[in-house]
Amino acid sequence: MKNIIFDIGNVLINYDFEIFFEKLGYKKYERSLMEAHSPIFAFECGELETEDFMQQLQAIYKPDMDAEEFKDAWCDVFWANDELLDIVPQLVNDHRLMILSNNDELHFPFIWDKYLKLHVFEMENVMITSRLGFIKPDIRVFQSAMQSYNFDWKDSIFIDDVKENVEVAKRLGAVTIWHQNNTHTIRELENILKSEII
C-alpha cells in the first residue's frame, strides 16, 4: 500500500473532555459535549469562524469565565500516544504518511504545536475536516480528501478508532484497521505490510 492514513484523536493523540469540564469547575459527567453539538459540528465542518465558535461554546458552558482561560481549557485536553507515534517514523521512507481527522482551527494548531512527533507528517498530507467541509463518517469527506490530496483509497491503509469511519473507508477500497489498542493496531499494521512483501 502506497499510503498510510491515520486519524489523530484517540489514535495518535488521546483526549478526554472531562479535563475541560473539570477546569470549568464541573463534577465528573455533570456536563456533556452533546449540549454544544451544533456549534462543534459546524466548526469542525469549517462553517463557523473561530471567534463565533468560542462565543457560542462559552455561552453554553461558562459565560462568566475569562475568554482566554476558557479557550485554554477547551484546547488543553490532549496527551500523546507515544507508543504509536514512535512507530510512524519507521514507515516514512516507504509510504506516503497522511492524516485524516475530524478537527478544527483551534484544536489542530494546538496539537500540532505541542506534539512535535506529529511533524513526521508533512503538512501537505494533513487533511483536517474544517478544511474539507464535511466530517467523518460522511462519505463526502473521504471523497473530498481523495480528490483534494490526490490519492486513491484503494492504495491506502486507514487507521481510525471509530468503527463507522473504518467501514466507510473500507467501502471505498481501503485496507483498514479499527484502532482499539496499540498492541492490536501495531500487530495488524505489521501483518498488512509483511503480506505485501511476501
C-alpha positions as CSV (number, residue, x, y, z in Angstrom):
1,M,0.0,0.0,0.0
2,K,1.3,3.4,-1.0
3,N,-0.5,5.5,1.6
4,I,-0.9,5.0,5.4
5,I,-3.6,7.3,6.7
6,F,-4.0,7.9,10.4
7,D,-6.8,9.5,12.4
8,I,-5.5,11.8,15.2
9,G,-7.9,11.7,18.1
10,N,-7.6,8.7,20.3
11,V,-5.2,7.2,17.8
12,L,-2.0,9.3,17.6
13,I,-3.1,11.8,20.3
14,N,-5.5,10.8,23.1
15,Y,-8.1,13.2,24.6
16,D,-10.6,13.4,27.4
17,F,-13.1,16.4,27.5
18,E,-13.7,15.7,31.2
19,I,-10.5,17.5,31.6
20,F,-12.2,20.6,30.0
21,F,-15.2,20.3,32.3
22,E,-13.1,19.8,35.4
23,K,-11.2,23.0,34.5
24,L,-14.5,24.8,34.3
25,G,-15.4,23.6,37.8
26,Y,-17.9,20.9,36.9
27,K,-18.2,17.5,38.5
28,K,-17.4,14.3,36.5
29,Y,-20.0,13.7,33.9
30,E,-22.1,16.7,35.0
31,R,-21.9,18.2,31.5
32,S,-21.7,16.8,28.0
33,L,-20.4,17.9,24.6
34,M,-23.8,17.0,23.2
35,E,-25.0,20.2,24.7
36,A,-22.8,22.0,22.2
37,H,-23.3,19.6,19.3
38,S,-24.5,22.2,16.8
39,P,-21.6,24.7,17.1
40,I,-19.0,21.9,17.4
41,F,-20.3,20.2,14.3
42,A,-20.4,23.5,12.4
43,F,-16.8,24.4,13.5
44,E,-15.4,21.0,12.5
45,C,-17.0,21.4,9.1
46,G,-15.5,24.8,8.6
47,E,-18.9,26.6,8.8
48,L,-18.1,28.7,11.8
49,E,-15.3,31.2,12.4
50,T,-13.2,30.6,15.5
51,E,-14.4,33.7,17.3
52,D,-18.1,32.9,16.7
53,F,-17.5,29.3,17.8
54,M,-15.8,30.3,21.0
55,Q,-18.5,32.8,21.9
56,Q,-21.2,30.1,21.3
57,L,-19.3,27.5,23.3
58,Q,-18.6,29.8,26.2
59,A,-22.3,30.9,26.3
60,I,-23.3,27.2,26.8
61,Y,-20.7,26.2,29.4
62,K,-19.2,29.2,31.3
63,P,-20.3,32.7,30.2
64,D,-18.6,34.4,33.2
65,M,-15.2,32.8,32.6
66,D,-12.2,34.8,31.2
67,A,-12.3,34.2,27.4
68,E,-8.6,33.2,27.2
69,E,-8.8,31.0,30.2
70,F,-11.9,29.3,28.7
71,K,-10.0,28.8,25.3
72,D,-7.0,27.3,27.1
73,A,-9.3,24.9,28.9
74,W,-11.0,23.9,25.7
75,C,-7.7,23.2,24.0
76,D,-5.6,21.5,26.7
77,V,-7.3,18.1,26.9
78,F,-4.8,16.0,25.0
79,W,-1.8,13.7,25.6
80,A,0.4,11.9,23.2
81,N,0.1,8.2,22.3
82,D,3.8,7.8,22.3
83,E,3.8,4.1,21.6
84,L,2.0,4.6,18.3
85,L,3.7,7.8,17.4
86,D,7.1,6.2,17.8
87,I,6.5,3.6,15.1
88,V,5.4,6.2,12.5
89,P,9.0,7.4,11.5
90,Q,9.8,3.8,10.6
91,L,7.1,4.0,7.8
92,V,8.1,7.3,6.3
93,N,10.7,6.0,3.7
94,D,8.4,3.5,2.0
95,H,4.9,5.2,2.3
96,R,3.1,8.4,2.0
97,L,2.1,9.2,5.5
98,M,-1.2,11.1,5.9
99,I,-3.7,12.3,8.5
100,L,-7.5,12.5,8.1
101,S,-9.0,13.9,11.3
102,N,-12.3,15.4,12.4
103,N,-10.6,18.6,13.6
104,D,-10.8,22.4,13.6
105,E,-8.8,25.6,13.6
106,L,-8.3,25.6,17.4
107,H,-7.5,22.1,18.3
108,F,-5.4,21.2,15.4
109,P,-2.9,24.1,15.7
110,F,-2.7,23.5,19.4
111,I,-1.9,19.8,18.9
112,W,0.5,20.4,16.0
113,D,2.5,23.0,18.0
114,K,2.6,20.9,21.2
115,Y,3.3,17.4,19.9
116,L,6.3,17.7,17.7
117,K,6.3,14.0,16.9
118,L,3.5,14.7,14.5
119,H,5.9,16.6,12.3
120,V,7.0,13.4,10.7
121,F,3.8,14.0,8.7
122,E,4.3,16.7,6.0
123,M,1.7,19.4,6.3
124,E,0.7,18.9,2.7
125,N,-0.5,15.4,3.8
126,V,-2.6,16.6,6.7
127,M,-6.3,16.5,6.0
128,I,-8.5,18.4,8.5
129,T,-12.3,18.3,8.2
130,S,-12.7,22.0,8.8
131,R,-10.8,22.5,5.5
132,L,-12.7,19.8,3.7
133,G,-16.2,20.9,4.5
134,F,-17.6,17.6,6.0
135,I,-16.8,15.4,8.9
136,K,-16.3,11.6,9.2
137,P,-18.2,9.3,8.8
138,D,-19.8,11.3,6.0
139,I,-18.6,9.7,2.8
140,R,-18.2,13.1,1.2
141,V,-15.2,13.9,3.5
142,F,-13.5,10.7,2.3
143,Q,-14.2,11.6,-1.3
144,S,-13.2,15.2,-0.9
145,A,-9.9,14.2,0.8
146,M,-9.1,11.8,-2.1
147,Q,-9.8,14.5,-4.7
148,S,-8.1,17.4,-2.9
149,Y,-5.0,15.5,-1.8
150,N,-4.5,13.3,-4.9
151,F,-4.6,9.7,-3.6
152,D,-6.7,6.6,-4.0
153,W,-8.3,4.8,-1.1
154,K,-7.7,1.6,-2.9
155,D,-4.0,2.1,-2.4
156,S,-4.3,3.1,1.2
157,I,-4.2,1.7,4.8
158,F,-6.6,3.7,7.0
159,I,-6.4,3.6,10.8
160,D,-9.2,5.1,12.9
161,D,-10.7,4.4,16.4
162,V,-14.3,4.9,15.2
163,K,-15.8,1.8,13.6
164,E,-18.2,3.8,11.3
165,N,-15.2,5.7,9.8
166,V,-13.3,2.5,9.1
167,E,-16.4,1.0,7.4
168,V,-16.7,3.9,5.0
169,A,-13.0,3.8,4.1
170,K,-13.3,0.0,3.5
171,R,-16.3,0.6,1.2
172,L,-14.1,2.9,-0.8
173,G,-11.4,0.2,-1.2
174,A,-9.0,0.9,1.7
175,V,-7.4,-1.7,3.8
176,T,-8.5,-0.7,7.3
177,I,-7.5,-1.1,10.9
178,W,-10.1,-0.3,13.6
179,H,-7.8,1.1,16.4
180,Q,-8.9,-0.3,19.8
181,N,-5.5,-0.5,21.5
182,N,-1.9,-0.1,20.5
183,T,-0.9,-3.8,20.5
184,H,-3.7,-4.7,18.1
185,T,-3.0,-1.8,15.8
186,I,0.7,-2.3,15.6
187,R,0.3,-6.1,15.0
188,E,-2.3,-5.5,12.3
189,L,-0.2,-2.9,10.6
190,E,2.9,-5.2,10.7
191,N,0.8,-8.1,9.2
192,I,-0.5,-6.0,6.4
193,L,2.9,-4.7,5.5
194,K,4.5,-8.1,5.7
195,S,1.8,-9.6,3.4
196,E,2.8,-7.0,0.8
197,I,6.4,-8.1,0.9
198,I,5.7,-11.9,0.6
